[in-house]
Structure formats: C-alpha cells, structure tokens
C-alpha cells in the first residue's frame, strides 16, 4: 500500500508542476494518467502494483464523476444557459434517445451473436458523455459560451437519465420483477431516479446554503473550515440520493446549478477545494484504469469491438446530434463540433461494472467494448481538443448573438 501511495504521490506532484503546459499542448491529463498507469502497472514495469477490485474502481469513478458534475454545474453561466437552453434540451430529449436507438441498430449488425437486451445495454452504456473528460473543453474560454454551457449541461444530465434506462434493460436481462411488470412500472423507475435526485440536490443544497449564511452572519465560519462545505455537499448530494433510491449524478448536477445561482459573488473561492478534490480523484481513477484495466484487456480487442467503439464515437454520436440541432441556429461547424466532443468515460465505466456484476452471458463482451471505446475516446478527444479549438474557435462564434453582446 505504501509503495503504491508513494508512486501515486510522486506522479501527482510532478504532473501538478507541469499541468498548465500540458493542458496547452495536444496532449491531455487523462492521456498521460492512463499511459502512466499502463507503463507503471503490473503488465509493463510493475512499479505500481494495483490490486483494486471492480467495486473499488466503481466507487472512485463514481465519486470523481460526482465532484466533476457538481463543480461544472456550479461554474455554469446561467444567463448564457437560459438564452441557449434549446440546444441542451434538444441534445437530451432528441439526441440522447436517437443515440441509444442508433447504437442498438448498429450493435445488432456488428454483434449478431449478442442478445437483443445485451445490445440494448451496450447502446445505453455508451450513450452518456463524460463531464470529466470534457472539462478542459467546457472551461476553455476560446470555445463560445453557448456551446460550452450546452455541452456541460448535456454531460451533467445524460448520465443521470441513462441510469434508470440501464436498470430497466438490466432487469429485463436478468429476469427480475421488471421483466414481469408493465411499461408504467419502467416509467416509475425512471421517474423515481430523476425525481429523487432532483429533490435531494435542491433540498440539500438549499438547506446547506441557509445554514452557511446563518453561520457566516454570526462569524462562526473560520477561513480554514470554509473550504470544506462544498466538498462535503457534493459528496452528500451523491450519497443521500443513492440511499434514497435516486440518481446521485442528477443530485450533484442540480445541486451544483443551485449553488451557481446562490453563491454568485464568492463561488469560485468556495468551489476551488471541490474542484481540486475532483481533479485528484480523476488522476487516481485514470491511473488505476490504465494499470488494472487497459493492460489486461487491450490484447483482447477484436475487429468487431474496435469497429463498434469507433462508430460509437463518430456516427452513433454525431448523426443524432446533427438531427437534434437542426433549426437551432448553429452552423455546420458548430453542430459538428458539438457532435464530435461527446467523450465516453467515467459514466460508461461505472455502467460496465454494474452490468458485469450481473454475470450475464454477454457481460464480458459488453465490458470489453466499453473499455475499448473509453480508451479511444481518451486519446482521440484529448489530442483533438486544443487543435480544433484553435482552428474553429473564432468561426464558431459567428451566428451567436449573445456572444457578441457579452
């Protein structure tokens, strides 16, 4: 344990010293994290001896995503988001169902040996975009604010929306009570996940804001402890929503949005510790992913696995986005930009672990496809982000009046 901790600590320190330079290059943090995990892990040098279980990877991935969702939402420009709400609305209400549907159709063609429900699970697992991998993009001021806020809003909600859909398909696949229920029962599962997540996010954040304001008015909050509340709130939103039977991802994102609305003056100071926590968790998650997963699975990818993973990042994502954004005022370059930057990452990994635990006949193949898609996404989206922003940033601003007014 101490040997692994020493390796991770030294790597985290070294990366933090050069992070700014790396973020301006064609590389990205997750690329280096995964590469370091792979090279230092047991399949190459053996410096990092990671023995984390699937449950352990799931926990750290979920916590990472929870912090990223909360802080991304809390940093949102709500004015820009309100003026351009039609873009994320279309991405979620039209683009997301079309993505799952197209992923299912292509999956049936590429994997005829998989069961129908197995293909449905695969399409759902790879439908949500990743807020953690997309963070460098949505925090880059060179990208027009409407596109930044829309991508952040989409990634904040689509994984929470996909959770109940995944559980409906999973219940049908394993033959639980969902299989013998009605369509209304499936809708109740979806409504419970979304409704409870929404209620927990709003309720906890509202109560926390009231208590902090009351404590601050009495000078009870010290500068040292002022760094803790948002970290605890993000973790609390996720955990309480799970305990109550709702979506922790929805709770975190909604709680972050309410934080953005309430803490207007000092939100960047309040959010800094939570953002740092999310960044450190992301580093550990991707290093462990590289060491424990990539080295073990990379040699097992078949041509079908690679083909579907490539199509998932391109046609299956981009075609529905182009259809969903028709009539929104975005030009072709803007639509293609939004369509391309739908990285797959932590949410897909968490979904794959959940499905893998059910020991379905297709579980191994489904997990393999998800791992391949995530690896390709880390490389492709990480290496293309800065070059595409430089090449298209200025042209993307054309036709966006709120950018010119701001």
HUNOR-V257039 format. One record per residue. PHI is phi in whole degrees, -180 to 180 (NA if undefined). PSI is psi in degrees with one decimal (NA if undefined). D_CENTER is the distance of its C-alpha to the mean C-alpha in whole Angstrom. Layout:
BEGIN
<<PHI/PSI/D_CENTER> <PHI/PSI/D_CENTER>>
END
This chain:
BEGIN
<<NA/-45.9/29> <-69/-32.8/30> <-64/-47.7/30> <-62/-41.5/26> <-62/-40.6/26> <-64/-43.3/28> <-63/-46.6/26> <-65/-40.4/23> <-65/-44.3/25> <-63/-42.8/27> <-65/-43.5/24> <-61/-41.1/22> <-64/-46.4/25> <-64/-40.3/25> <-67/-40.6/22> <-62/-28.3/22> <-73/-24.6/26> <-123/12.2/24> <-59/-42.0/21> <-61/-40.9/22> <-68/-41.3/24> <-66/-40.3/21> <-66/-18.9/19> <-93/-1.7/22> <-100/-173.0/22> <-81/-5.1/21> <-88/178.3/19> <-146/161.1/16> <-57/-52.3/15> <-57/-34.2/13> <-61/-48.3/16> <-68/-36.9/18> <-62/-49.1/17> <-65/-42.3/16> <-62/-42.7/20> <-62/-43.9/21> <-61/-42.5/20> <-65/-48.5/22> <-69/-40.6/25> <-85/-11.2/26> <-76/-178.2/25> <-67/-17.3/27> <-88/-8.7/27> <-127/-88.5/29> <-86/-27.6/30> <77/17.0/30> <-72/-38.2/29> <-106/112.0/26> <-101/82.5/27> <-86/126.1/24> <-121/27.3/24> <-64/140.4/21> <-82/169.6/21> <-61/-38.4/18> <-64/-40.2/18> <-64/-43.0/18> <-64/-38.1/15> <-63/-43.2/13> <-63/-48.3/14> <-69/-34.4/13> <-67/-42.0/10> <-65/-43.2/9> <-64/-42.3/11> <-58/-49.1/9> <-63/-37.8/6> <-61/-46.3/9> <-66/-41.4/10> <-65/-43.1/8> <-62/-44.5/7> <-64/-49.6/11> <-71/-36.0/12> <-62/-44.9/11> <-66/-39.2/12> <-68/-25.6/15> <-88/0.8/16> <-65/145.4/16> <-90/97.5/19> <-66/-28.7/20> <-65/-47.8/23> <-64/-40.2/21> <-64/-42.4/19> <-63/-40.0/22> <-71/-19.8/24> <-125/28.5/21> <-65/-21.7/20> <-64/-27.2/21> <-69/-57.7/18> <-65/-30.8/15> <-59/-45.6/17> <-68/-38.2/18> <-62/-37.7/15> <-84/-43.0/14> <-86/-26.7/18> <-112/-52.3/19> <-64/-43.2/16> <-66/-49.5/14> <-61/-38.5/17> <-65/-36.4/19> <-64/-44.9/16> <-64/-43.0/16> <-64/-45.9/20> <-67/-38.1/20> <-62/-34.9/18> <-68/-46.4/21> <-62/-47.9/24> <-67/-35.2/23> <-63/-38.7/22> <-62/-37.9/26> <-74/-40.9/27> <-79/-35.7/26> <-121/70.1/26> <-63/-18.6/29> <-81/-15.7/29> <-79/152.3/26> <-70/161.0/27> <-60/-44.0/26> <-69/-31.6/24> <-63/-42.4/22> <-66/-38.8/21> <-62/-40.7/20> <-63/-43.4/18> <-61/-45.9/17> <-61/-37.5/16> <-72/-40.7/14> <-62/-33.0/12> <-100/8.9/11> <-80/-41.5/11> <-74/144.0/7> <-88/163.4/5> <-107/119.6/3> <-67/-33.1/4> <-68/-47.3/5> <-70/-27.6/7> <-87/-4.2/8> <-59/-44.5/9> <-59/-30.7/12> <-75/-48.1/13> <-77/-5.2/12> <-107/4.1/15> <-91/116.0/17> <-66/-14.7/20> <-71/-21.6/22> <-84/130.9/19> <-52/139.1/21> <-56/-41.8/19> <-59/-39.1/19> <-71/-42.3/17> <-58/-52.2/15> <-66/-35.9/15> <-67/-44.5/14> <-64/-38.5/11> <-67/-43.2/9> <-65/-41.5/11> <-62/-50.8/10> <-67/-24.8/6> <-73/-28.5/7> <-109/-25.5/9> <-69/-31.8/9> <-70/-38.1/7> <-65/-36.1/10> <-69/-36.5/12> <-74/-22.3/12> <-58/-55.1/12> <-65/-33.4/16> <-62/-43.2/16> <-61/-43.2/16> <-69/-31.0/18> <-64/-50.0/21> <-64/-38.7/21> <-67/-40.0/21> <-63/-40.9/23> <-64/-38.5/25> <-69/-37.9/25> <-93/-4.0/26> <78/32.3/29> <-80/-169.7/28> <-62/-21.0/29> <-62/-34.9/27> <-65/-33.5/29> <-93/1.0/32> <-88/-172.3/31> <-105/173.8/31> <-62/-32.8/28> <-63/-35.2/28> <-64/-41.2/27> <-63/-40.7/24> <-64/-35.3/24> <-65/-37.2/24> <-63/-45.6/22> <-62/-47.0/19> <-63/-38.5/21> <-65/-45.5/21> <-59/-48.6/17> <-73/-45.3/17> <-65/-46.1/20> <-66/-41.9/20> <-59/-43.6/16> <-63/-45.8/18> <-64/-42.4/21> <-66/-45.3/20> <-60/-46.3/17> <-71/-44.1/20> <-66/-50.0/23> <-64/-44.0/22> <-67/-41.9/21> <-62/-44.2/24> <-65/-41.2/26> <-63/-42.0/25> <-63/-41.7/26> <-64/-45.8/29> <-65/-42.1/30> <-65/-40.3/29> <-64/-42.6/31> <-65/-41.4/34> <-68/-40.2/34> <-66/-35.4/33> <-66/-20.2/36> <-103/7.9/38> <60/36.6/37> <-89/-17.3/36> <-93/120.9/33> <-89/155.7/33> <-56/-35.9/31> <-66/-48.7/30> <-79/-10.8/29> <-66/-14.6/27> <-82/-11.8/24> <-89/-38.2/23> <-53/-43.7/23> <-70/-36.7/19> <-61/-47.0/18> <-67/-36.0/20> <-66/-43.4/19> <-61/-47.1/15> <-65/-38.6/16> <-66/-42.2/18> <-58/-44.7/16> <-66/-47.7/14> <-69/-45.2/17> <-64/-41.1/20> <-61/-41.5/18> <-63/-45.1/17> <-62/-37.6/21> <-80/-6.3/22> <92/17.2/20> <-110/-172.7/17> <-89/117.3/14> <-67/-30.8/13> <-66/-43.5/9> <-63/-43.2/12> <-60/-43.9/14> <-66/-44.0/12> <-68/-43.6/11> <-66/-40.2/15> <-62/-38.1/16> <-65/-41.8/15> <-61/-42.0/16> <-66/-37.0/19> <-61/-41.5/19> <-61/-37.5/19> <-74/-33.1/22> <-86/-50.6/24> <-94/69.7/24> <-76/-40.6/25> <-79/-41.2/27> <-118/20.9/26> <-68/-31.2/22> <-67/-38.3/21> <-68/-39.4/24> <-69/-34.3/22> <-84/-19.4/19> <-54/-46.3/19> <-63/-39.6/20> <-67/-37.6/16> <-64/-41.9/15> <-64/-40.2/17> <-61/-44.2/16> <-63/-39.6/12> <-65/-42.2/13> <-67/-42.6/16> <-62/-38.7/13> <-63/-42.3/11> <-59/-49.4/14> <-63/-41.2/16> <-61/-47.6/13> <-73/-32.5/13> <-65/-45.6/17> <-64/-40.3/17> <-59/-44.3/15> <-66/-41.0/18> <-76/-41.1/21> <-98/-21.8/20> <-114/-51.4/18> <-62/-48.6/19> <-62/-30.1/23> <-82/-28.4/23> <-108/-22.0/22> <-55/-36.2/22> <-77/-3.9/26> <-101/0.5/25> <-72/123.7/24> <-91/172.6/26> <-66/-32.8/26> <-64/-41.2/25> <-62/-47.1/22> <-66/-42.2/21> <-61/-48.0/23> <-66/-39.3/20> <-61/-43.3/17> <-64/-44.7/19> <-64/-34.4/19> <-62/-37.6/16> <-82/-15.4/14> <-116/-89.9/17> <-60/-47.6/20> <-65/-30.7/17> <-88/-46.9/15> <-78/-38.7/17> <-61/-48.0/20> <-62/-35.9/19> <-65/-43.3/17> <-61/-40.5/21> <-68/-43.1/23> <-66/-32.9/20> <-93/5.2/21> <-62/128.9/25> <86/6.7/27> <-88/-10.5/24> <97/-11.8/26> <-74/137.0/24> <-74/177.8/26> <-61/-37.5/25> <-65/-40.8/24> <-65/-42.0/21> <-65/-43.1/20> <-66/-37.1/20> <-62/-48.9/18> <-64/-40.8/15> <-65/-40.1/16> <-70/-42.4/15> <-87/69.0/12> <-125/67.2/10> <-65/149.2/8> <-106/134.1/7> <-158/-115.1/6> <-61/-43.7/5> <-62/-42.9/5> <-64/-38.1/8> <-64/-45.4/10> <-61/-44.2/10> <-62/-41.8/11> <-63/-39.8/14> <-66/-41.3/15> <-60/-46.3/16> <-67/-39.9/18> <-61/-35.1/19> <-67/-19.5/21> <-80/-7.3/23> <55/42.2/25> <-71/157.3/25> <-58/-29.5/27> <-96/1.3/24> <-56/-45.2/22> <-62/-45.3/22> <-66/-40.8/22> <-62/-44.5/19> <-64/-38.2/17> <-63/-42.6/19> <-65/-42.2/17> <-63/-45.0/14> <-61/-43.4/15> <-62/-44.6/16> <-63/-39.9/14> <-66/-43.3/11> <-60/-49.0/14> <-62/-37.5/15> <-67/-43.3/12> <-57/-45.1/12> <-73/-52.7/16> <-66/-47.7/16> <-74/-34.6/14> <-66/-42.1/14> <-78/-23.7/18> <-94/-13.5/18> <-60/-62.9/16> <-63/-44.4/19> <-59/-40.3/22> <-72/-35.3/21> <-65/-43.7/20> <-64/-42.8/24> <-73/-35.3/25> <-114/-9.2/24> <-52/-51.5/23> <-66/-41.3/27> <-71/-29.0/27> <-66/-24.1/24> <-74/-19.7/25> <-66/136.9/28> <83/8.1/29> <-114/89.3/26> <-61/-34.0/29> <-67/-24.4/27> <-70/-41.2/26> <-70/-33.6/30> <-71/-33.6/31> <-76/NA/29>>
END
